[in-house]
Amino acid sequence: HPPYPLFPELIDFIIRHRGKDKLGENGHWRPTVEWCDLCQNDLNIIIQLEEEPEELMYLLEELQMVEYQNHFLSKHNPSSSKSASSEEIARYVQQLSQDQVEFLNGLYASDFEMFGYDPVRL
């Protein structure tokens, strides 16, 4: 066993602690609607970081800040280049039980809808 939790073990951890203690309320796995007040603001633009730099360029154009594009592009988040492929995601999902998948779909239903993601499927 590796020195870190396997994906199904992480999901079990979240299920065990969700709503019961501070471990279950960690912002890394809380749904966005619980920690972000998106719906409380009158937003004109929402960009998806998965689409950067195209959406970043759109934002800079809207803010009339295109001349600063090199500065923003040089601040590119290195973790965004580590996106998993659909095949890699499928390998992780296949490790889950139906109960775990249903838990994830319930917990993140609002996030999936708000950001245009598909529910988890086995």
N, C-alpha and C positions, 0 to 999 in steps of 0.2 A: 504494500500500500504506500503510495507517495506521501510525502510529509505535508500535504495540503488536502483539503476535503475534495472528494470527487463531486461532480455536478449534482447527482441525486442527493448526496449527503448535504450539500449546501441548501438545496431546496427543502430537505427535511428539517434542517436547522431553522430556516425561516418559518416553516409551518409550526414547529414546536414553540418558537418564541414570539410569533406574531401576536401583538395585542396583550402579551403577558408580562414583558419586561423590556428594559432598555435595549437588550441585544436584538430584539425583534423590531425595534423602531429605528434601526440604523438607516441613515439616509441613502445608503448605497442600494438598498432594495425596497425602500418605501415607494409606493406609487407617487408620481409627480403631483397629483392633485392633493396629496397630503402635506407637501412641503413647499409648494410653489403657488403663489396667489395669482396665477395667470388669469383666471376668470374674474378676478377683482379689478383688473386693469383694462383700460380701453386701448388695446394694442392695435397698431396699424400694420405692423410687419412681424411675422414670426418666421425665422429661418431654421431649416433643418441642417445641423452640422454634418450630417451624412452627405450632404450635397455641396459642401464647401469645396473649392472657393467660388463656385458659380453663385450661390446664394449670398455669400459675403460680398461679392462684387455688386449684386443687385442692391444690397443694403447700402453700400458705399455710394452708389449712384443716387439712391433716394435721399441720402443725407448730404449729397453734394460734397463728398469727401474722397472722390476717386484719386485725387493727387496723393493721398496717403495709402494707396493700395499696397505698395511695397512694404510699408511698416506693418500693416495688418497681416499680409501674407507671410512675412518673416516670423510671425508669432504663431504659426500653424501648430495646432495641438498634435504632438507626436503620437498620441494614442489613437487619433482618428485614422491613422494609416494602418492600424492593427485590426480593422474590421474583419469579422469572421465571414467566410464564404457561406453561401446557402448550404453547401455540402457539410461544412464543419458544424453549422448550427443543427442540421438534421442529425448528425452523429450524436450531439449532446442530447437533443430531444428524445432520440430513440432509447436513451438510458433511463428515461423517466417512466414512472407508472402512470396509469390513467388518472389516479387520484392527484398526483403531483401536477399533471397537466391541467386538470380542472381547477386546482388551487391557483396556479399561475394565471389562468385565463380569468378567474374571478377577481384576483387581486389587482391585475393590471388592465382590466376591461376598459376603464376610463382612459388610461394612457394609450391603449391600442386605438381606441376611437379618436382621441384628440390628435394623435400624431400619425394616423393613417397606417398603422401596422396591422397585420393579420394576426388572429389568435394563434396560439400554439397548437399544433396538430401532430399527433403521433403518426 
